Amino acid sequence: MSSSPPPTLAVGAAYDSLLQSALRQFFERATLDTEMTPSVSSDGRLAIEPSANPAALIVRWFGTRYTLRVPGRWVFTAHEVRLAQAIGAVLAARFSAILNPRIIAERGDLFRGAIEDRYVGAFLDPRAYAIEAREARADRVASIIELLRVAALSSYENRPITTGVLLLSTPEDPYRPGVLLPAHAPAYAESLTAIKSFYRLADGIRTVFLANSEGRLLDLIDIERWGNQACRNQMLQVPCAKAYESHARATLQHGHICAVLSPSREIKVFAEGAELFTFRGARWHLLDLQAKYRQWAEAVGEDALAIRIFQAALDLADAREGALFVVARDAQTAVSQLVVPADRLDSSQSSASSRKDPSRRDLLHLLEGRSATDLDPTVFEALASLDGAIVMDRHGRLLAAGAILRHPPAEGSEQDGEVEGARTTAALAASRFGPVLKVSEDGVITFFDGERVWDI
C-alpha cells in the first residue's frame, strides 16, 4: 500500500505550479529555468536572490531556484522585482492559510476572485497578505477589480459600461474634512452592480466614485478637479495618456489608488502618479512606463522629441488607432532606402503635378520643413494616424508621413517563429536605421531598435 505525501509537500507542489504559471504570465518575454536546491525550510516564504546580471531574476521558493532571463537590452526593473515579490506574498499567504484552520476561517477572502487580481493588489498594498500581522486586512484593490470585471461583461442601454473609483488611503476625504460617513454607506463591491443607476453615476473618465481606506463610498467626484486640488503645481513624472492624466495626478501623493474600466473595456490601475497596470487581452500587464520611457528617450537622444512621440503613442494606443514612428539616425541613408520618392517631404523631391486636381501629396507637402516638436500635439497625432509611417530625423524634422516603408521581402518576416503583421515587419526593418515605436490597434506599443526591446 503506497503512502500519500505529507499535506505540506502536496500543497507545496500545487503552489509551485501556480508560481511558475504566474512568472510565465507576467514575464512572458523571459525564459524560465528551474533548479532544485537544498531548502532550510518549507514555510512558503519566497526570496529574491541577488544577481550580478541585471537581465536575470532569481527566485527561490520551496527548495527550488527559478531563474528568469530576458533577452536583449531590456533588464529587470525595480517594479518587476516588486511584482515577483507580490506574487510570492499572495502564494505564501494562501499556502499558510490552507494549512491553518484558524487563518482560513479569518481570511476566507484570500481565495475569492481571480488569483492574478491579487498579485496586482499585493503589489499596491502588501499589508493584505501579511496574514499574521495586526494590520492585515482584506485586499480592497482585488475587490474593486472584481467589480470592474463584472461591469466589463455587462452593458447599459446597449452601450459598453465605463466606470471607476478613487480608493483613498485615508478614512475620510482630505478635501471635505469633518464630513461624517453615513452609517449606511455601502462598500464599493460587486453587489453594487445589481443597481442599474450605478453605471450612470460615474463614467470613469470625468467622474469617479470616491471610497475611503475601508472601501466604503464617500462621494462622487470630478476627477480633474479633485486631482488638481490634491496636487497643485505638480507635474507628472511619468507619461500618461491625456484622457487619464487626472487619474494619475490624483494618486501622486499619500498612496491613493484609482481603477477604471475604459470605453475599450480595459481595466486601468493608477498609483504613485502613473498608470501601473492594465488588464487587456484577457491578462494583466505591468506597464513600467517610467523605465520604458527612459530607455526610449536615451535611444532618441532628444528629450523634446522623445516625449512628443511617446505621448502621441500613448494617446493613439488609448484610442485604439495604429501608428508607426521612425526616428532616423542618418536621415539621408534611411530615407533613400525606406521611403519611395513620392512619399518624401523634402522639397528636393517635389515636382509639379500634371493633374489639375490636388492630390494627397499636395496636402502632405504643407508640412515641408516642419518638425514634430513644432506641430501642435493634436496635429502631430492626426498625422501619425495616417496609414503608413511617419519618419523624422533625430532633431524631429519631418521626412515622410503616411509612408509605406520599403524593405526586403524576407527581412523581419518572422520573429521567434511567428509570422508578424505588416506594421511589425515594417517596424523591424526600419529599426535598422534608428529607434521605432509601433502602435497596434489593440492598444499595444512596441519599441524596436535593431531588435524588439519592450512592449507596453
N, C-alpha and C positions, 0 to 999 in steps of 0.2 A: 504493500500500500504506500503510494507516494505521499510525501508530506507537502502541504502548501507553504509557500513562502511567508515569512512574518509580515503582518499588516504594514509595517513601516516600509519594508522593501517593496512590497506590491504597490503601495500608494506612491512611493518614490519613483518607481518605474513609469507609472502613469504620468506623473508630473514632469519627469524628464522628457517625455514625448511632447507635452504641452510647451515646455521651454524651447525645444528645437523648432516646433511649429511657429512660435512667436518670433524667434530670432530670424527665421527664414522669411516671415511675413513682413517684418519691419525693416529688415536689412536685405532686401531682395537682390541687390547687386553684389552682395558679398558671398564668398564661398564659406561653407561651414565644415570644419573638421572636428572630430571628437577624439579624445584620448583618455583612457582610464588611468586615474592616478590614485595613490593611497589617500584615503579620507580620514581625517581625525574625528569627524562627527557626521551624523546623518540627521541634523536638526532642520534641514531645509533652508539654511541660510545661503544666499548667493553672494559671491565675491567677484569683483572685477580686479584681475591681477594686473600689475604694472607691465608695460611692454615698451621696449625701446623702439619698436616700429609703429609709427602713428597710423599706418594703414592696417594694423592688426588690433583686434579687440579680443582679449582673453577673459573668458567667463568660467568660473569654477563652481560646480554645484553637485552635491551627492557623489563625490569621488570621481567626477568626470570633468575634464577640462575641454571647453569648447573654444575654438579659435575661429573668429570671423576675419576674413581678409577681403579688402576691397581693391580692385584693380585701378590702375591709372593714378591720377593726381588727387582724387577725392579721398581724403583721410577722415578717420573718425573724429567727430567734433564733441565738444562738451555736452551738447544736447543729446547726441546719440549714446554716449556713455550713461547719461542720466536716464534715458529711456530703457536701456538694458537693466539698470538698477531698479526701475519702476516695475518692469516685468518680473524681476526676481522678487520684489516686495509682495506683489499680488500672489504669486505662486507659493511663496513661503507662508503667507497668511492663510491661504486656503489649505495648505498642507498641514499646518499646525491645528487649524480648526477641525479638519476632518478626523483627526486622531484624538481630539479632546472634546468630549460631550458638553462640557461647560461652555467652551468657546463657541461651538457650533450653535448652541442654544441662544447665546447672546448675540452672535454675529451672523445670523442666517442671511443677512443682506449680502454677504461676501459671494454668495452663489447665485445671485439674481442677475439676469441680463446676460449680454454677450461679454465674454471674458476680455476681449480686446478693448471694450469700452473702459474696463477697469485699469488696463495698462495706461490709458490716457489720463484717467482720474488720479492714479498713483504718481504719475509724472508731475501733475499740477499740485497735488496735495497728498504727500506720502503719509500724513497722520492717520488717514483712514485705514492704513494697513499695518500700523504699529499696534497690533491687537492686544498686547499686554500692557500698553501704556494707558495712563488715565485719560489722556486727551484723545484717544481713539474714538472715531465716530463714523457714521455711515458716509459712504462716498457720494457727496452731493453732485459732483460732476457726472458720474456714471448715471445717476438718476435723471439728470437733465438730458443727457444723451439718449436715454431710453425713451423719454417723451418725444424728442425730436425724431427718433427713428419711427415711432408710431405716426407722427404727423407727416413724415415723408411718404408714407404709404397711403395717405388719405388725400382727399381733395375737398374743397368747399365751393359750392355753386359751380362745379365743373372746372375749377381752376386749381392749379397746384398751390399748396399751402406754404406760406413763408411766415416764420415767427422767430422769436429769440428772447433771451433773458440775460440780464447782467447779474451775476451772483457776487454779492459783496462779501468781503472778509470781516465785516462788522455786523453787529446785531441791529443797527439802525442806519438810515440814510444819513451820511455825514452832512448833507446839504439841506436836511429837514430835521435838525436835532430836536429832540424832545417830543416828536410825534409818536404817540403810543401805537404799538402794533395791536390791531384788533384781535380779540381772543379767538375769533372765528376765521382769521386769515388762513387760507389754505396753503399747502406746500406746493411748490412748482414740481408736480409729479404727473405720472401718466394718467391718473384719474381725471385730470382737467380736460383731457382730450374728448371726453364724453359731452362737454359743454360746447354747443355749436358756436356761440358768440366768442368763445375763447380765441378762435382763429381770426376774428375781425379786430381784436383789440390791439394787437401788436404785429406789425408786418415784418419785423426783424431787420428792416433796412433803415427806416426812420424812427420807428418806435419799438421799444422792447419792454418786457416786464422787468421789474426790479425785485430781487429776492435778497433776504438777509443771509447771514452766515449759516443759519439753520435751514435755509431753503424755503422759508415762508415768504409769501408775496407781500411786498411793502407798497408798491406803486406801479404805475405805468409812466414811462419817461420818454422824452425825445432824446435819443442817444447822442445827437450832435451837441445839444445844449448841455447835457449832463457831462459829456466828455470835455467840453471846453471849460466848464466850471471846475472840473476836477483838476485839469492840467493847463492852466492859463500860461500862455507864452512858452510852452514846452514843445519842442519838435520831436517827432517820432524818430528814433534812431534806426529803425528797420523799415524798409519799403513795404507798402501795403497797397492793395487795390483801392482806388479812390472811394469807391462805394462803401468801404469798410474802415476808412481811416478813423472815424469817430469811435468805432467799436474798439479799435486798438488803443486809441488815446484814453478811453475810459479805464483801461487796465494798466496804464503806465505806472501807477503807484498803488501801494497798500495791498497788493495781492488779489485784487478783484479779477474775476473771470467772466468772459462773455461767450455765449454759444448761440449760434443762429442756424436756422435752416434757410438756405438761399433759394432764389427762384429756380435754379437748376437742380434743386433737391440735394444739394451738397451741404453737409454739416460742417460748419467752420467753428473752430475754437480759438479764442483770443486770450492771451495772458501776457504779462510782462511787456506790454506795449507792442505786441506783434501778433500776427496770425501764426499759431504754433502747429495746429493740427487741422487736417481736413479729411472728411470721410467722403471719398469719391471712388467710383468704380467698385463698390461693394467692399472697400477696405480702407483702413486708416493710413494716412501718410504724415510723417513728421516732416514739416516743411524746412526748418533750419534756414530761414530766409537770410539772416544776418551773415552766416558763414558763406552761403552760396553767393550772395551779392558781393561780398568781399573778394571772392575768387574771380567772379566775372569782372569786377572793376579793375583788378590787377591785370587781367588779360587785355582789357580795352586800353588802359593806360591814361585815360582822360576822364576825370570824375564826372564832369557835367554831362558828357556823352553817355557814360555808363549808366548813370541814374535815369536819364531821359529814356533810354532804350528799355531798361529794366522795368521802369514804371509803366511804360506803354505795354510791355509784355504782360505784366500783372493785370492791367485793365482789360486787355483783349482776351486773356485767358478767362477772366471772370465773366466776360460777355459771351464766351464760347465762340470766339472768332479766331481763325487761324492766321498766322503771320510768320515771316522769316526775316530776321535781321542779320545782316552780314557787315562786319567791320573789317575792311581790308587793310592789312599792314603795309603792303606795297600796292597802292591803288592802280598803277599803270599795268602791272602784271596781272593782277586779279581781274580787272575789268576786261582786258583783252582776251582772257581765257574763259571767263564766266558769262559775260554779258554780250548778247548779239548787238551789232551797231544800232539797230532800230530802237533798242531799249535804253541806250545810253543817254545821260542827261548833260554830258559835257558839250559845249557849244561847237566844238570842232567836228562833231559828228552830225550836226544839224544840216539839213538840206531842204531846199524849197520843195514843197509838196506840189505835185501836178494836179492834185484834186482840189476842187473848189470848196468842198465841204470840209470843216475842221475834223481832225482825227484825234484819237486817244493820245497820240504822240504830241499833238499841239497843246493839249491840256497839260500833259506832264512837263512840257518844256517851260511852263510857267514857273517851274521850280529850279530852273538852271541857276547855278551859283549859290543856291541856298544851302543851309546846313540844318541838321536835325535839331540843334540847340537853339536856332533862331526861330524855327517854326513854333506856333502855338502847340501845346501838347495835344489838343484835340485834333488839330490838322495833321500832326505827325502820326497819330493813331489811325486816322482815316486813311492816310497814305499807306501805312503799313498793312492795313486790312485788305488792300487790293490783292487779287490773285497774283502769286509770284513773290519775289523777294525785294526787299529794299536794301540797297547796297550803299555803304558810306565809306569814306576814308577814315583814318584814325583820328581826324580832327572833326568828324561829323559832316563833312561836305557830301551832299547827296550825289551819287554816281549813277544810280538806277532806281526805279520804283516800279513795282508790278512786273518785275523781270522774271521770265522763265530761264533759270540758270542752265548753262551748258555744262555737261560733264561726261566723261567716258561711260558708255553703257554699263560696263562691269564694275565701275568704281563705286564702292559703298553700297552695292545692291543687297548685300547681306550683312547682318550684324548678329554675331553669336548664333548663326544658323537660321535666323528668322528673316523672312523677306520683309523689307521695310516699305512704307508708303513713299510716294513721290517726294513729299516735302522733306522726309527724313533722308532720303537718298541725296537730294539737293543740298541739305544741310551738311551732311558728311563730306560731300565733295567740296563745298565752299569753305569748310573749316580748314582746308589745307592752306588757305590764304589769310586766315585770321579768325577771331572768335565769332561764333554764330549763336544766336538764340532762336530756337524754333518754338512756336506756339501752336499746339494742336487744338482742334475744335472740341476735344473732350476736356479741355482745361489744363492740360499738362504742358509745362515749359521745360525744354531741354537745352542744355548748354553743350556745344561742341567746340573743341579747339584741337583739331588734328585727331581727336578721338571723342567719344561720348564721355563727358565729365560728370554731369549730375542731371537729375530730374527734379522738378517741383510738382 
